Amino acid sequence: MSFLGFLLLGLIAGALAKLILPGKQGGGWFVTLLLGVVGALLGGWLGGLLLGAPLQDFFSLQTWLLAIGGSIVVLLIWGLITGRRARR
């Protein structure tokens, strides 16, 4: 997958993760892009490590599910970090 394809995948995965999770998550499009890319990396790494999943295809359902799952995990961690900071 090309670098631009990976960025697009991360942006869409981050936006879908924000739609899936209940509540209000902070951050604009740039934070969504960063969280999505980090989540796609995390999901791809864990998928390759645990499942032996090949993640070269942009239009593969497996690639998208792992990227969205990783983005949800990263978004939950982001909420824990920023939620604690906002309560102080």
N, C-alpha and C positions, 0 to 999 in steps of 0.2 A: 504494500500500500504506500502511496506517495505521502509526502509530508503534508501537503494541502488536504489530501483525503483524510489523513489522521486528525488534522485540526477540525475539519468539518464533522467527522465522527464524534470527536470530543465535545464540540459545541452542541450538537444535537443530543448526545447522550446526557450531557449536563442539564440541558433544558427539559428533557423527558424525566430525569431524576427529580428535578424541582417540581414538575407537575405531579409525579407519583407520590412524593412525600407530603403529608399533611402539614399545615402550618405555614407561617411566613418565613422564608429564608432570605437573608440579606444578600446584598451584592447585585451588581448590574450584569450586563452582558459579558464584561471582561472577566469578572469573577466566575461566571457560569462557564466561560471558555476554559479558564484555568482549572476549575474543579472537574470539568468534563474530561479534559486531557489527562489530568492526574488520575481520575477514575478509570479512564480507558486504559491507561498504562497499568494500573493496579489490577483491573479485571483481566487484561491480557496476560499479565505476568502470572497471576494466580491460575488462570485457565490453562496456560501452557505448562505450569509447574505441576498442578494437581491432576488435570484432565488430559494433558498432552494435546491440547487443542491447537490446530493450525489456524492462525489468524491473519492470513495474508489477503483475504478477499473482503472488499468493502461491503458487498451486498450479501454477505453470509449472515444468516440469522444467529449463528453461534457467536460471531464477532460482536454483533449489536447487543445481544443479551449480556455477554460478559462486560462490555463497555458500560452499559446502563447499570448493571449490578455494581460494578466498581465505582461508578459515579454516585450511586446511592450511598454506598459505604463512606466515600469521601465527604459527601454532603452531610451525613450524620455526624461525622467527626468534626467538620467545620461548624455545625450548629452547636456542638458541645463546647468547642473552643470559644466561639463568639458569644454564646449564651452566658457563659461564666463571666466574661469580660463586661458584658452589658449590665449584669446584676450588681456589680460592685459599685 
